[in-house]
Amino acid sequence: MSDLEGTKLDEIYISELLDQIMGDEFYVKLEDDSEYQVAKDLIELYRLCIKGDFSMADRLQMEREKLGNASKLALCQSKGDPEESEEGEGRDSEMEED
């Protein structure tokens, strides 16, 4: 399916594979054609990297690092009061026993 030039890569095949994986593993149906855009980006990234051009990979890594800190903050904020979540867990256990 691929070669050292990246000429045999197929955007349609990869997008269909991504769509299938999202459905099978995460029970998600993508309706915005984002799987096709991701497939195109993956192929472009692969083609650049095999030529020794890591500019896109570096840019994506920097963007991820910026988002990583923001997502960690959002995760901490969404957890809220630990006592509330423990209390909620107890109620679930009690309900299962009935």
The first five atom37 places (N, CA, C, CB, O) and aatype in JSON, in Angstrom:
{
  "aatype": [12, 15, 3, 10, 6, 7, 16, 11, 10, 3, 6, 9, 18, 9, 15, 6, 10, 10, 3, 5, 9, 12, 7, 3, 6, 13, 18, 19, 11, 10, 6, 3, 3, 15, 6, 18, 5, 19, 0, 11, 3, 10, 9, 6, 10, 18, 1, 10, 4, 9, 11, 7, 3, 13, 15, 12, 0, 3, 1, 10, 5, 12, 6, 1, 6, 11, 10, 7, 2, 0, 15, 11, 10, 0, 10, 4, 5, 15, 11, 7, 3, 14, 6, 6, 15, 6, 6, 7, 6, 7, 1, 3, 15, 6, 12, 6, 6, 3],
  "atom_mask": [
    [1, 1, 1, 1, 1],
    [1, 1, 1, 1, 1],
    [1, 1, 1, 1, 1],
    [1, 1, 1, 1, 1],
    [1, 1, 1, 1, 1],
    [1, 1, 1, 0, 1],
    [1, 1, 1, 1, 1],
    [1, 1, 1, 1, 1],
    [1, 1, 1, 1, 1],
    [1, 1, 1, 1, 1],
    [1, 1, 1, 1, 1],
    [1, 1, 1, 1, 1],
    [1, 1, 1, 1, 1],
    [1, 1, 1, 1, 1],
    [1, 1, 1, 1, 1],
    [1, 1, 1, 1, 1],
    [1, 1, 1, 1, 1],
    [1, 1, 1, 1, 1],
    [1, 1, 1, 1, 1],
    [1, 1, 1, 1, 1],
    [1, 1, 1, 1, 1],
    [1, 1, 1, 1, 1],
    [1, 1, 1, 0, 1],
    [1, 1, 1, 1, 1],
    [1, 1, 1, 1, 1],
    [1, 1, 1, 1, 1],
    [1, 1, 1, 1, 1],
    [1, 1, 1, 1, 1],
    [1, 1, 1, 1, 1],
    [1, 1, 1, 1, 1],
    [1, 1, 1, 1, 1],
    [1, 1, 1, 1, 1],
    [1, 1, 1, 1, 1],
    [1, 1, 1, 1, 1],
    [1, 1, 1, 1, 1],
    [1, 1, 1, 1, 1],
    [1, 1, 1, 1, 1],
    [1, 1, 1, 1, 1],
    [1, 1, 1, 1, 1],
    [1, 1, 1, 1, 1],
    [1, 1, 1, 1, 1],
    [1, 1, 1, 1, 1],
    [1, 1, 1, 1, 1],
    [1, 1, 1, 1, 1],
    [1, 1, 1, 1, 1],
    [1, 1, 1, 1, 1],
    [1, 1, 1, 1, 1],
    [1, 1, 1, 1, 1],
    [1, 1, 1, 1, 1],
    [1, 1, 1, 1, 1],
    [1, 1, 1, 1, 1],
    [1, 1, 1, 0, 1],
    [1, 1, 1, 1, 1],
    [1, 1, 1, 1, 1],
    [1, 1, 1, 1, 1],
    [1, 1, 1, 1, 1],
    [1, 1, 1, 1, 1],
    [1, 1, 1, 1, 1],
    [1, 1, 1, 1, 1],
    [1, 1, 1, 1, 1],
    [1, 1, 1, 1, 1],
    [1, 1, 1, 1, 1],
    [1, 1, 1, 1, 1],
    [1, 1, 1, 1, 1],
    [1, 1, 1, 1, 1],
    [1, 1, 1, 1, 1],
    [1, 1, 1, 1, 1],
    [1, 1, 1, 0, 1],
    [1, 1, 1, 1, 1],
    [1, 1, 1, 1, 1],
    [1, 1, 1, 1, 1],
    [1, 1, 1, 1, 1],
    [1, 1, 1, 1, 1],
    [1, 1, 1, 1, 1],
    [1, 1, 1, 1, 1],
    [1, 1, 1, 1, 1],
    [1, 1, 1, 1, 1],
    [1, 1, 1, 1, 1],
    [1, 1, 1, 1, 1],
    [1, 1, 1, 0, 1],
    [1, 1, 1, 1, 1],
    [1, 1, 1, 1, 1],
    [1, 1, 1, 1, 1],
    [1, 1, 1, 1, 1],
    [1, 1, 1, 1, 1],
    [1, 1, 1, 1, 1],
    [1, 1, 1, 1, 1],
    [1, 1, 1, 0, 1],
    [1, 1, 1, 1, 1],
    [1, 1, 1, 0, 1],
    [1, 1, 1, 1, 1],
    [1, 1, 1, 1, 1],
    [1, 1, 1, 1, 1],
    [1, 1, 1, 1, 1],
    [1, 1, 1, 1, 1],
    [1, 1, 1, 1, 1],
    [1, 1, 1, 1, 1],
    [1, 1, 1, 1, 1]
  ],
  "atom_positions": [
    [[0.82, -1.19, 0.0], [0.0, 0.0, 0.0], [0.86, 1.26, 0.0], [-0.93, 0.0, 1.2], [0.39, 2.31, -0.44]],
    [[2.07, 1.19, 0.46], [2.92, 2.37, 0.43], [4.28, 1.99, -0.11], [3.05, 2.99, 1.84], [4.65, 0.82, -0.16]],
    [[5.02, 2.99, -0.51], [6.39, 2.79, -0.93], [7.23, 3.91, -0.33], [6.51, 2.77, -2.49], [6.72, 4.72, 0.43]],
    [[8.49, 3.94, -0.65], [9.37, 4.95, -0.06], [9.05, 6.36, -0.54], [10.8, 4.63, -0.38], [9.51, 7.33, 0.07]],
    [[8.29, 6.5, -1.6], [7.91, 7.82, -2.1], [6.54, 8.24, -1.57], [7.91, 7.82, -3.64], [6.19, 9.42, -1.6]],
    [[5.77, 7.3, -1.09], [4.43, 7.61, -0.63], [3.44, 7.72, -1.76], [0.0, 0.0, 0.0], [2.37, 8.3, -1.59]],
    [[3.77, 7.17, -2.94], [2.91, 7.34, -4.12], [1.74, 6.38, -4.14], [3.72, 7.16, -5.37], [0.76, 6.63, -4.84]],
    [[1.81, 5.29, -3.39], [0.73, 4.31, -3.43], [-0.28, 4.5, -2.3], [1.31, 2.92, -3.35], [-1.19, 3.69, -2.15]],
    [[-0.13, 5.54, -1.53], [-1.07, 5.8, -0.45], [-2.39, 6.27, -1.03], [-0.51, 6.85, 0.54], [-2.42, 7.03, -1.99]],
    [[-3.48, 5.81, -0.46], [-4.81, 6.1, -0.97], [-5.64, 6.82, 0.1], [-5.52, 4.79, -1.43], [-5.96, 6.24, 1.13]],
    [[-5.96, 8.08, -0.17], [-6.73, 8.88, 0.8], [-8.09, 8.27, 1.09], [-6.9, 10.3, 0.29], [-8.55, 8.26, 2.23]],
    [[-8.74, 7.76, 0.05], [-10.07, 7.19, 0.23], [-10.0, 5.96, 1.14], [-10.68, 6.81, -1.14], [-10.8, 5.82, 2.06]],
    [[-9.05, 5.07, 0.87], [-8.91, 3.86, 1.69], [-8.65, 4.22, 3.15], [-7.77, 2.97, 1.15], [-9.27, 3.66, 4.05]],
    [[-7.73, 5.15, 3.38], [-7.39, 5.53, 4.75], [-8.58, 6.21, 5.44], [-6.17, 6.47, 4.77], [-8.83, 5.96, 6.61]],
    [[-9.31, 7.06, 4.72], [-10.47, 7.72, 5.33], [-11.55, 6.7, 5.66], [-11.03, 8.8, 4.39], [-12.21, 6.82, 6.7]],
    [[-11.76, 5.7, 4.8], [-12.74, 4.66, 5.09], [-12.31, 3.83, 6.3], [-12.95, 3.75, 3.87], [-13.13, 3.44, 7.12]],
    [[-11.01, 3.55, 6.39], [-10.48, 2.81, 7.53], [-10.68, 3.6, 8.83], [-8.99, 2.5, 7.31], [-11.1, 3.04, 9.84]],
    [[-10.38, 4.9, 8.8], [-10.59, 5.75, 9.98], [-12.06, 5.77, 10.38], [-10.1, 7.18, 9.71], [-12.39, 5.69, 11.56]],
    [[-12.94, 5.89, 9.39], [-14.38, 5.92, 9.65], [-14.83, 4.6, 10.3], [-15.17, 6.17, 8.35], [-15.62, 4.61, 11.25]],
    [[-14.33, 3.49, 9.79], [-14.68, 2.18, 10.34], [-14.17, 2.05, 11.78], [-14.1, 1.06, 9.47], [-14.89, 1.56, 12.65]],
    [[-12.95, 2.47, 12.02], [-12.38, 2.38, 13.37], [-13.16, 3.25, 14.35], [-10.9, 2.79, 13.37], [-13.44, 2.83, 15.47]],
    [[-13.52, 4.46, 13.94], [-14.29, 5.34, 14.82], [-15.63, 4.71, 15.17], [-14.51, 6.71, 14.15], [-16.09, 4.81, 16.31]],
    [[-16.25, 4.05, 14.2], [-17.53, 3.39, 14.46], [-17.38, 2.15, 15.33], [0.0, 0.0, 0.0], [-18.13, 1.97, 16.29]],
    [[-16.42, 1.3, 14.99], [-16.24, 0.03, 15.71], [-15.72, 0.21, 17.12], [-15.3, -0.87, 14.94], [-16.18, -0.46, 18.05]],
    [[-14.77, 1.09, 17.3], [-14.11, 1.24, 18.59], [-14.76, 2.27, 19.51], [-12.67, 1.61, 18.38], [-14.77, 2.11, 20.73]],
    [[-15.31, 3.33, 18.91], [-15.84, 4.44, 19.72], [-17.34, 4.66, 19.53], [-15.1, 5.71, 19.4], [-17.92, 5.54, 20.16]],
    [[-17.97, 3.87, 18.66], [-19.4, 3.98, 18.39], [-19.77, 5.4, 17.96], [-20.2, 3.59, 19.62], [-20.78, 5.96, 18.4]],
    [[-18.94, 5.96, 17.08], [-19.13, 7.33, 16.6], [-19.28, 7.29, 15.09], [-17.95, 8.25, 17.02], [-18.5, 6.63, 14.41]],
    [[-20.27, 8.0, 14.57], [-20.44, 8.15, 13.13], [-20.06, 9.58, 12.77], [-21.9, 7.81, 12.68], [-20.74, 10.53, 13.18]],
    [[-18.99, 9.72, 12.01], [-18.54, 11.05, 11.59], [-19.4, 11.52, 10.43], [-17.03, 11.02, 11.19], [-19.59, 10.8, 9.46]],
    [[-19.92, 12.73, 10.54], [-20.81, 13.25, 9.51], [-20.26, 14.5, 8.84], [-22.15, 13.56, 10.1], [-20.93, 15.1, 8.0]],
    [[-19.03, 14.88, 9.18], [-18.48, 16.12, 8.64], [-17.3, 15.87, 7.69], [-18.04, 17.03, 9.76], [-16.58, 16.81, 7.35]],
    [[-17.1, 14.64, 7.28], [-16.0, 14.27, 6.39], [-14.63, 14.55, 7.0], [-16.12, 15.0, 5.07], [-13.65, 14.68, 6.27]],
    [[-14.56, 14.65, 8.31], [-13.27, 14.91, 8.95], [-12.3, 13.75, 8.77], [-13.46, 15.2, 10.43], [-11.09, 13.95, 8.78]],
    [[-12.82, 12.54, 8.62], [-11.93, 11.4, 8.41], [-11.14, 11.54, 7.1], [-12.73, 10.09, 8.39], [-10.0, 11.1, 7.01]],
    [[-11.75, 12.16, 6.09], [-11.05, 12.39, 4.82], [-9.95, 13.43, 5.0], [-12.05, 12.84, 3.73], [-8.85, 13.27, 4.47]],
    [[-10.24, 14.49, 5.74], [-9.23, 15.53, 5.99], [-8.07, 14.96, 6.81], [-9.86, 16.73, 6.72], [-6.91, 15.28, 6.54]],
    [[-8.38, 14.13, 7.8], [-7.32, 13.51, 8.6], [-6.47, 12.6, 7.71], [-7.93, 12.71, 9.78], [-5.25, 12.59, 7.83]],
    [[-7.11, 11.83, 6.83], [-6.37, 10.95, 5.92], [-5.44, 11.76, 5.02], [-7.35, 10.12, 5.06], [-4.28, 11.39, 4.82]],
    [[-5.94, 12.87, 4.48], [-5.1, 13.73, 3.63], [-3.91, 14.27, 4.41], [-5.93, 14.9, 3.06], [-2.79, 14.27, 3.92]],
    [[-4.17, 14.72, 5.64], [-3.09, 15.26, 6.47], [-2.06, 14.18, 6.83], [-3.67, 15.88, 7.75], [-0.86, 14.45, 6.84]],
    [[-2.53, 12.98, 7.12], [-1.61, 11.88, 7.44], [-0.7, 11.55, 6.26], [-2.39, 10.64, 7.87], [0.5, 11.33, 6.43]],
    [[-1.28, 11.51, 5.08], [-0.49, 11.21, 3.88], [0.51, 12.32, 3.61], [-1.4, 11.01, 2.66], [1.66, 12.05, 3.28]],
    [[0.08, 13.56, 3.76], [1.0, 14.69, 3.56], [2.14, 14.63, 4.58], [0.24, 16.04, 3.67], [3.3, 14.84, 4.22]],
    [[1.81, 14.36, 5.82], [2.83, 14.24, 6.87], [3.81, 13.13, 6.53], [2.16, 13.98, 8.23], [5.02, 13.31, 6.66]],
    [[3.3, 11.99, 6.12], [4.16, 10.85, 5.75], [5.09, 11.23, 4.6], [3.3, 9.63, 5.36], [6.29, 10.97, 4.66]],
    [[4.53, 11.83, 3.56], [5.35, 12.19, 2.39], [6.44, 13.19, 2.74], [4.46, 12.76, 1.28], [7.56, 13.09, 2.24]],
    [[6.12, 14.15, 3.57], [7.13, 15.12, 3.99], [8.22, 14.45, 4.83], [6.48, 16.26, 4.77], [9.4, 14.7, 4.63]],
    [[7.81, 13.61, 5.76], [8.78, 12.97, 6.66], [9.73, 12.04, 5.92], [8.05, 12.19, 7.75], [10.91, 12.0, 6.23]],
    [[9.23, 11.29, 4.93], [10.13, 10.38, 4.21], [11.12, 11.14, 3.34], [9.33, 9.41, 3.36], [12.12, 10.59, 2.9]],
    [[10.83, 12.43, 3.08], [11.77, 13.27, 2.34], [12.73, 14.0, 3.3], [11.01, 14.29, 1.48], [13.61, 14.74, 2.86]],
    [[12.54, 13.78, 4.59], [13.4, 14.43, 5.57], [12.91, 15.8, 6.01], [0.0, 0.0, 0.0], [13.61, 16.51, 6.72]],
    [[11.7, 16.18, 5.59], [11.12, 17.47, 5.96], [10.17, 17.24, 7.14], [10.35, 18.12, 4.74], [9.08, 16.69, 6.99]],
    [[10.61, 17.66, 8.31], [9.82, 17.43, 9.53], [9.1, 18.7, 10.0], [10.72, 16.92, 10.63], [8.67, 18.77, 11.15]],
    [[8.98, 19.68, 9.12], [8.36, 20.95, 9.51], [6.91, 20.77, 9.94], [8.44, 21.95, 8.36], [6.48, 21.37, 10.93]],
    [[6.15, 19.96, 9.21], [4.75, 19.73, 9.58], [4.66, 18.96, 10.89], [4.02, 18.96, 8.45], [3.83, 19.28, 11.74]],
    [[5.51, 17.96, 11.07], [5.53, 17.19, 12.32], [5.88, 18.09, 13.5], [6.53, 16.01, 12.22], [5.27, 17.99, 14.56]],
    [[6.87, 18.95, 13.3], [7.27, 19.87, 14.37], [6.13, 20.84, 14.72], [8.52, 20.66, 13.97], [5.88, 21.11, 15.89]],
    [[5.46, 21.35, 13.68], [4.35, 22.28, 13.9], [3.21, 21.59, 14.66], [3.82, 22.83, 12.56], [2.66, 22.16, 15.6]],
    [[2.87, 20.38, 14.25], [1.81, 19.63, 14.94], [2.18, 19.34, 16.39], [1.53, 18.33, 14.2], [1.32, 19.4, 17.27]],
    [[3.44, 19.01, 16.62], [3.88, 18.74, 17.99], [3.78, 20.0, 18.84], [5.32, 18.2, 17.99], [3.35, 19.93, 20.0]],
    [[4.18, 21.14, 18.29], [4.08, 22.39, 19.05], [2.63, 22.74, 19.35], [4.75, 23.55, 18.28], [2.31, 23.18, 20.46]],
    [[1.74, 22.54, 18.37], [0.31, 22.8, 18.59], [-0.25, 21.88, 19.68], [-0.49, 22.63, 17.28], [-1.04, 22.31, 20.52]],
    [[0.17, 20.63, 19.65], [-0.3, 19.67, 20.65], [0.17, 20.04, 22.05], [0.18, 18.26, 20.29], [-0.58, 19.92, 23.02]],
    [[1.42, 20.48, 22.14], [1.94, 20.88, 23.45], [1.17, 22.07, 24.0], [3.43, 21.22, 23.35], [0.9, 22.13, 25.2]],
    [[0.82, 23.02, 23.14], [0.03, 24.18, 23.59], [-1.35, 23.72, 24.06], [-0.11, 25.22, 22.45], [-1.83, 24.17, 25.1]],
    [[-1.98, 22.84, 23.29], [-3.3, 22.34, 23.66], [-3.23, 21.42, 24.87], [-3.93, 21.61, 22.49], [-4.18, 21.35, 25.66]],
    [[-2.12, 20.72, 25.03], [-1.96, 19.8, 26.15], [-2.12, 20.49, 27.47], [0.0, 0.0, 0.0], [-2.81, 19.98, 28.36]],
    [[-1.51, 21.64, 27.63], [-1.64, 22.37, 28.88], [-3.06, 22.86, 29.08], [-0.68, 23.56, 28.91], [-3.57, 22.82, 30.2]],
    [[-3.72, 23.3, 28.02], [-5.1, 23.76, 28.13], [-6.03, 22.61, 28.46], [-5.54, 24.45, 26.83], [-6.95, 22.77, 29.27]],
    [[-5.8, 21.43, 27.86], [-6.68, 20.3, 28.13], [-6.49, 19.77, 29.54], [-6.44, 19.19, 27.12], [-7.45, 19.3, 30.16]],
    [[-5.27, 19.83, 30.07], [-5.04, 19.41, 31.45], [-5.79, 20.33, 32.41], [-3.54, 19.4, 31.78], [-6.37, 19.86, 33.39]],
    [[-5.78, 21.63, 32.13], [-6.49, 22.58, 32.96], [-7.98, 22.31, 32.9], [-6.18, 24.02, 32.52], [-8.66, 22.32, 33.93]],
    [[-8.51, 22.07, 31.72], [-9.93, 21.79, 31.57], [-10.32, 20.52, 32.32], [-10.31, 21.67, 30.09], [-11.38, 20.46, 32.93]],
    [[-9.47, 19.51, 32.28], [-9.73, 18.27, 32.98], [-9.79, 18.5, 34.49], [-8.67, 17.23, 32.65], [-10.68, 17.98, 35.16]],
    [[-8.85, 19.27, 35.01], [-8.84, 19.57, 36.44], [-10.08, 20.35, 36.84], [-7.58, 20.36, 36.82], [-10.66, 20.09, 37.9]],
    [[-10.49, 21.3, 36.02], [-11.66, 22.11, 36.33], [-12.94, 21.29, 36.26], [-11.74, 23.3, 35.4], [-13.87, 21.54, 37.02]],
    [[-13.0, 20.32, 35.36], [-14.23, 19.55, 35.2], [-14.41, 18.52, 36.31], [-14.23, 18.85, 33.86], [-15.53, 18.06, 36.54]],
    [[-13.33, 18.17, 37.0], [-13.44, 17.18, 38.08], [-14.21, 17.74, 39.27], [-12.06, 16.73, 38.52], [-14.9, 16.98, 39.95]],
    [[-14.11, 19.03, 39.52], [-14.86, 19.64, 40.6], [-14.46, 19.14, 41.97], [0.0, 0.0, 0.0], [-13.3, 18.81, 42.21]],
    [[-15.44, 19.07, 42.89], [-15.22, 18.66, 44.27], [-15.13, 17.14, 44.35], [-16.36, 19.19, 45.19], [-16.06, 16.45, 43.95]],
    [[-14.01, 16.61, 44.86], [-13.86, 15.15, 44.95], [-14.91, 14.48, 45.8], [-12.5, 14.82, 45.49], [-15.27, 13.33, 45.54]],
    [[-15.43, 15.16, 46.84], [-16.44, 14.56, 47.69], [-17.73, 14.31, 46.93], [-16.71, 15.45, 48.9], [-18.42, 13.33, 47.18]],
    [[-18.06, 15.21, 45.98], [-19.27, 15.03, 45.21], [-19.2, 13.76, 44.38], [-19.51, 16.24, 44.31], [-20.19, 13.03, 44.3]],
    [[-18.07, 13.49, 43.75], [-17.97, 12.31, 42.91], [-17.97, 11.03, 43.75], [-16.7, 12.37, 42.05], [-18.52, 10.02, 43.32]],
    [[-17.37, 11.06, 44.94], [-17.4, 9.89, 45.81], [-18.82, 9.62, 46.26], [-16.49, 10.09, 47.02], [-19.25, 8.46, 46.32]],
    [[-19.55, 10.68, 46.57], [-20.92, 10.53, 47.02], [-21.77, 9.91, 45.91], [-21.5, 11.88, 47.45], [-22.58, 9.02, 46.17]],
    [[-21.57, 10.38, 44.69], [-22.31, 9.85, 43.56], [-22.0, 8.39, 43.32], [0.0, 0.0, 0.0], [-22.89, 7.62, 42.96]],
    [[-20.74, 7.99, 43.51], [-20.36, 6.6, 43.32], [-21.06, 5.71, 44.34], [-18.84, 6.44, 43.41], [-21.48, 4.61, 44.0]],
    [[-21.17, 6.18, 45.55], [-21.83, 5.4, 46.6], [-23.28, 5.13, 46.27], [0.0, 0.0, 0.0], [-23.79, 4.04, 46.51]],
    [[-23.94, 6.11, 45.72], [-25.34, 5.94, 45.36], [-25.49, 4.89, 44.27], [-25.93, 7.27, 44.89], [-26.43, 4.1, 44.31]],
    [[-24.59, 4.86, 43.32], [-24.65, 3.85, 42.26], [-24.51, 2.46, 42.84], [-23.56, 4.11, 41.21], [-25.21, 1.53, 42.42]],
    [[-23.59, 2.3, 43.81], [-23.38, 0.99, 44.43], [-24.63, 0.54, 45.17], [-22.18, 1.03, 45.38], [-25.01, -0.63, 45.11]],
    [[-25.25, 1.48, 45.87], [-26.46, 1.15, 46.62], [-27.57, 0.73, 45.67], [-26.9, 2.33, 47.47], [-28.33, -0.19, 45.97]],
    [[-27.67, 1.4, 44.55], [-28.72, 1.09, 43.59], [-28.52, -0.3, 43.01], [-28.76, 2.15, 42.47], [-29.49, -1.02, 42.77]],
    [[-27.28, -0.69, 42.78], [-27.01, -2.0, 42.21], [-27.37, -3.11, 43.18], [-25.54, -2.11, 41.83], [-27.75, -4.2, 42.76]],
    [[-27.26, -2.85, 44.5], [-27.55, -3.86, 45.5], [-29.04, -4.15, 45.62], [-27.01, -3.43, 46.84], [-29.42, -5.26, 45.99]],
    [[-29.89, -3.17, 45.3], [-31.34, -3.35, 45.45], [-31.91, -4.36, 44.51], [-32.04, -2.06, 45.25], [-33.11, -4.6, 44.52]]
  ]
}
